[in-house]
Amino acid sequence: MPAISRLIHISLVFIILFFAAFANADYGKENSIKLLNHPDEKRVDVLLNGKLFTSYLYTETLKKPVLYPLKTESGNFVTRGYPLDPRAGERVDHPHHVGLWFNYGDVNGLDFWNNSNDIPAGEEENYGTIVHKEINKLESGQDEGRLGVTMEWNGPDGEAILRENTMFIFRHSGNKRIIDRITTLQALDSEVSLKDNKEGLLGIRVARQLEHPSDEPVLLTDSSGEIASQSKVNNAGVSGNYLSSEGAEGLDVWGTRARWMMLSGRVENEEVSLAILDHPENVGFPTYWHARGYGLFAANPLGQEALSGGEEILNFGLPAGDPVTFQHRIIIYSGKQATSEQVEAAWNQFVNAQN
């Protein structure tokens, strides 16, 4: 090959390789939503623009997998740190309230909701445990990230009662961080009873600042995160307030039905709103709300007798082999509290979305 031809050939190859590398490098930028698997630590981190949004945790010390923590766009915590990572000024009740979770208080007579490492010795036979089995999908992307997992709901003997397949879809847009949790439960060898119980179903334990102010003395952590020696009334920085799609507000939202519920307040000088959206195809729609002023924010479509004061009864049963699917969307608005019109628009977008 003549020298000039060889030079042209080499130059063309270089140009092709250069532009191929440039395209594959995505202009030197990371995917805006990246999922990082840490199997040795039993954790999957979800990064938005390189910063931690949340992690999927499934360690043996937990009685169910959870998303923890949840953080705003500016990095403030939406979820309580206790008991995993206590921060100053937090309540120390309900050690089973960790991050964002999905379970229930009466599954064939077993309590999955209240199980934790604090259960007294000898009482374990009354509780169930949700065990992570495998990761089916781990997908990062510019517009969304997806984490698909399989879990089993086990009795105290270790035998599986339900199989759970859940898809988490993570998105962000402007000042919003969005999680879709699409969960399918399947009864295994026999019919599964989910008797009406107030403890369920999708729950979040929020940061102290998003609780409602209270005149009751409470036991809090001190400046080092240790449990204080005595209870006291302390509403410093506590600013939360609930608002439902049906207009209920504050503590009056408990035991009411609504398409969506929003909790707004201020966290470290950042205006924050946290919304949970129910889906019309879910059992029991519109869901009842097990939403408490002390920081429990839960949607419970199955506990109708307990939450309606006995006016309604569901006692949902799932025949052997049958599946049931629950779809929820969680939105964190940062920098400015959301309006009811914004959340209603988000709900309409959710119910018309194709996942």
C-alpha positions in Angstrom: 0.0 0.0 0.0 1.5 3.4 -1.0 2.5 5.6 1.9 -0.1 8.3 1.2 -2.9 5.6 1.0 -1.7 4.0 4.2 -1.8 7.4 6.0 -5.3 8.1 4.7 -6.4 4.7 5.9 -4.9 5.1 9.4 -6.5 8.6 9.6 -9.9 7.3 8.7 -9.7 4.5 11.3 -8.6 7.0 13.9 -11.5 9.3 13.1 -14.0 6.4 13.3 -12.6 5.1 16.6 -12.6 8.6 18.0 -16.2 9.4 17.3 -17.3 5.9 18.4 -15.5 6.4 21.7 -17.0 9.9 22.0 -20.5 8.6 21.5 -20.1 5.7 23.9 -18.7 8.0 26.6 -22.0 9.9 26.5 -20.2 13.2 26.4 -18.2 12.2 29.5 -21.3 12.3 31.7 -22.6 9.6 34.0 -26.1 8.3 33.6 -28.5 10.6 35.5 -29.9 7.6 37.3 -27.4 4.9 38.3 -28.0 1.7 40.3 -24.9 0.2 42.0 -25.1 -3.3 43.3 -23.1 -4.2 46.5 -24.0 -7.9 47.0 -21.4 -8.4 49.8 -23.2 -5.7 51.8 -26.7 -6.7 50.7 -27.4 -3.3 49.3 -28.2 -1.6 46.0 -27.5 2.1 45.9 -29.6 4.5 43.7 -27.7 7.6 42.6 -29.3 10.6 41.0 -26.7 12.7 39.2 -24.0 11.0 41.2 -25.6 11.6 44.6 -27.3 9.0 46.8 -31.1 9.1 46.7 -31.8 5.8 48.4 -30.6 2.3 48.9 -32.4 -1.1 48.7 -31.3 -2.9 51.9 -31.8 -6.6 52.6 -29.5 -7.5 55.4 -30.3 -10.2 57.9 -30.7 -7.7 60.7 -33.8 -6.4 59.0 -37.1 -8.4 59.0 -38.0 -7.1 55.6 -36.1 -5.4 52.7 -36.5 -1.6 52.8 -35.6 1.5 50.8 -33.5 3.6 53.2 -32.8 6.4 53.5 -34.9 8.7 51.3 -33.3 12.0 50.5 -34.3 15.3 48.9 -32.7 16.9 45.9 -30.4 18.9 48.2 -29.5 15.9 50.3 -31.8 16.3 53.3 -33.3 13.2 54.9 -37.0 12.6 54.5 -36.9 9.4 56.6 -36.0 8.9 60.2 -32.5 7.6 61.0 -33.4 5.5 64.1 -32.8 2.6 64.6 -30.2 2.1 61.8 -28.4 5.4 62.0 -29.9 7.5 64.8 -29.7 11.3 64.5 -30.1 13.9 67.2 -33.7 14.7 68.3 -35.5 11.7 66.9 -38.2 9.5 68.5 -37.1 6.0 69.5 -40.5 4.2 69.3 -41.5 1.5 66.8 -38.0 0.0 65.8 -39.7 -1.8 63.0 -40.4 1.5 61.2 -37.4 1.7 58.9 -37.4 3.8 55.7 -40.0 2.8 53.1 -41.4 -0.8 53.3 -44.3 -3.0 52.3 -45.8 -5.7 54.6 -48.8 -6.5 56.7 -49.9 -7.1 60.3 -52.0 -10.3 59.8 -51.0 -12.9 57.2 -52.4 -16.3 58.1 -52.4 -15.0 61.7 -48.7 -13.9 61.5 -47.6 -10.4 62.2 -45.1 -9.2 59.5 -45.5 -5.5 60.3 -44.2 -5.4 63.8 -41.4 -7.8 63.5 -37.9 -6.5 64.5 -34.9 -7.5 66.5 -36.6 -6.2 69.6 -39.2 -8.9 69.7 -39.0 -10.6 73.2 -37.4 -14.1 73.2 -40.0 -16.8 72.9 -42.5 -14.7 70.9 -40.9 -15.2 67.5 -43.5 -17.8 66.6 -46.1 -15.0 66.2 -44.1 -13.1 63.5 -43.3 -13.4 59.9 -40.1 -12.3 58.0 -39.7 -11.2 54.4 -36.5 -12.5 52.9 -34.8 -11.2 49.7 -34.2 -14.0 47.2 -32.8 -12.4 44.1 -32.3 -9.4 41.9 -34.0 -9.8 38.5 -33.3 -6.5 37.0 -30.7 -3.8 37.6 -31.0 -1.1 35.0 -29.5 2.4 35.0 -30.5 5.1 32.5 -30.8 8.8 31.7 -34.5 9.0 32.3 -35.2 6.2 34.8 -33.6 3.3 36.7 -35.2 0.0 37.4 -34.7 -2.5 40.2 -36.6 -5.8 40.0 -36.4 -8.1 43.0 -38.0 -11.4 44.3 -38.8 -11.9 48.0 -40.5 -14.6 50.1 -42.8 -14.0 53.0 -41.8 -16.7 55.4 -43.4 -18.0 58.6 -41.3 -18.6 61.8 -40.5 -22.1 60.5 -38.8 -20.6 57.4 -41.5 -21.9 55.1 -42.7 -19.5 52.4 -46.3 -18.3 52.4 -46.2 -15.7 49.7 -43.8 -15.0 46.8 -43.3 -11.3 46.1 -42.0 -9.8 42.9 -41.5 -6.1 43.0 -40.3 -3.6 40.4 -39.0 -0.3 41.7 -38.8 2.5 39.1 -36.8 5.6 40.0 -37.2 8.9 38.2 -36.6 12.6 38.8 -37.9 15.7 37.1 -37.2 19.2 38.1 -37.7 19.4 41.9 -39.4 16.0 42.1 -37.9 12.6 43.0 -40.2 9.7 42.1 -40.4 6.0 43.1 -43.0 3.6 41.6 -43.3 0.4 43.6 -45.2 -2.3 41.7 -45.6 -5.3 43.9 -47.2 -8.7 43.0 -47.9 -11.1 45.8 -48.6 -14.8 44.9 -50.0 -17.3 47.3 -48.0 -20.5 47.2 -49.2 -23.9 48.5 -52.5 -22.8 50.1 -54.9 -19.9 50.4 -53.5 -16.9 52.2 -55.6 -14.9 54.5 -54.9 -11.2 55.0 -57.5 -10.4 57.7 -58.4 -6.8 58.3 -55.7 -5.2 60.4 -54.6 -1.6 60.9 -50.9 -2.4 60.5 -50.2 -2.1 56.7 -49.5 -1.9 53.9 -47.1 0.5 52.3 -45.3 2.5 55.0 -42.8 5.3 55.5 -41.3 6.5 58.8 -40.5 10.2 58.2 -37.9 12.5 59.7 -38.6 14.3 62.9 -39.1 17.6 61.2 -42.1 16.2 59.2 -44.0 15.0 62.2 -46.9 17.0 63.5 -46.2 19.2 66.6 -47.4 17.5 69.8 -47.9 18.6 73.4 -47.1 15.1 74.7 -43.7 14.4 76.2 -41.7 11.9 74.0 -38.4 10.1 74.4 -35.8 11.5 71.9 -32.2 10.8 71.0 -29.7 13.3 72.3 -27.0 15.3 70.4 -24.9 12.2 69.9 -27.8 10.0 68.7 -28.1 8.1 72.0 -31.5 7.6 73.7 -32.1 10.5 76.2 -32.7 9.6 79.9 -36.2 11.1 80.1 -39.1 12.2 78.0 -39.9 15.8 77.3 -42.1 18.1 75.1 -39.9 19.4 72.3 -41.3 20.6 69.0 -38.2 22.3 67.8 -38.2 22.2 64.0 -41.3 20.0 63.9 -43.5 21.3 61.1 -45.4 18.5 59.3 -49.0 18.6 58.1 -51.1 16.1 56.2 -53.5 16.9 53.3 -55.6 14.3 51.4 -57.1 14.3 48.0 -60.6 14.5 49.7 -59.6 17.7 51.7 -59.0 16.1 55.1 -56.1 17.7 56.9 -53.7 17.3 59.8 -54.5 14.4 62.3 -58.0 14.1 60.8 -56.7 12.1 57.9 -56.2 8.9 59.9 -58.8 6.3 59.0 -60.1 8.2 56.0 -60.1 7.1 52.3 -58.3 9.1 49.7 -56.7 8.7 46.2 -53.5 10.4 47.5 -52.0 11.8 50.6 -49.4 14.5 51.0 -47.3 15.4 54.0 -45.6 18.8 53.9 -43.1 20.6 56.2 -39.6 22.0 56.4 -36.5 19.9 56.7 -33.2 21.8 57.5 -34.7 25.0 56.0 -35.8 23.2 52.9 -39.5 23.2 52.0 -40.5 19.5 51.4 -43.6 17.6 50.4 -43.9 13.8 50.5 -46.8 12.3 48.6 -48.1 8.7 48.3 -50.4 8.0 45.3 -52.9 5.1 45.3 -53.9 3.4 42.0 -57.5 2.6 40.9 -56.5 -1.0 40.1 -55.4 -1.7 43.7 -57.6 -3.8 46.0 -59.6 -1.5 48.3 -59.2 1.7 46.2 -59.3 4.4 47.3 -57.1 3.2 50.2 -57.5 4.0 53.8 -54.7 5.9 55.5 -52.8 4.8 58.6 -51.1 8.2 58.9 -50.0 9.3 62.3 -48.8 12.6 63.7 -45.7 10.9 65.2 -44.3 10.2 61.7 -45.9 7.0 60.4 -47.2 7.6 56.9 -48.9 4.5 55.5 -51.5 3.5 52.9 -53.6 0.5 54.0 -56.3 -0.8 51.7 -56.6 -4.1 53.5 -57.4 -3.0 57.1 -60.9 -1.7 56.4 -62.6 -3.0 59.6 -60.0 -1.5 61.9 -59.7 1.8 60.0 -63.4 2.3 59.4 -64.4 1.7 63.0 -66.2 -1.5 61.9 -68.3 0.1 59.2 -66.6 -1.9 56.5 -65.1 -5.4 56.4 -62.8 -6.8 53.7 -60.8 -9.8 55.1 -59.0 -10.2 51.8 -58.1 -13.8 50.8 -55.7 -15.0 48.1 -56.3 -18.5 46.7 -53.3 -20.8 46.2 -51.5 -19.9 43.0 -53.3 -16.6 42.5 -51.5 -13.3 42.3 -52.5 -9.8 43.3 -50.7 -6.6 42.3 -50.4 -3.3 44.2 -49.1 -0.1 42.4 -48.0 3.0 44.4 -46.1 6.1 43.5 -44.1 8.1 46.0 -43.0 11.6 45.2 -40.6 13.9 47.1 -41.0 17.6 46.2 -38.0 19.7 47.2 -37.4 23.4 47.6 -41.1 24.4 47.6 -44.1 22.7 49.1 -46.5 21.1 46.6 -50.0 22.2 46.1 -53.1 19.9 46.0 -53.4 20.8 42.3 -49.9 19.6 41.6 -50.4 16.3 43.4 -53.8 15.8 41.7 -52.1 16.3 38.3 -49.3 13.9 39.3 -52.0 11.3 40.3 -53.7 11.6 36.9 -50.4 11.1 35.2 -49.7 8.1 37.4 -52.9 6.3 36.7 -52.5 6.9 32.9 -48.9 5.8 32.8 -47.7 2.7 31.0 -45.0 1.0 33.1 
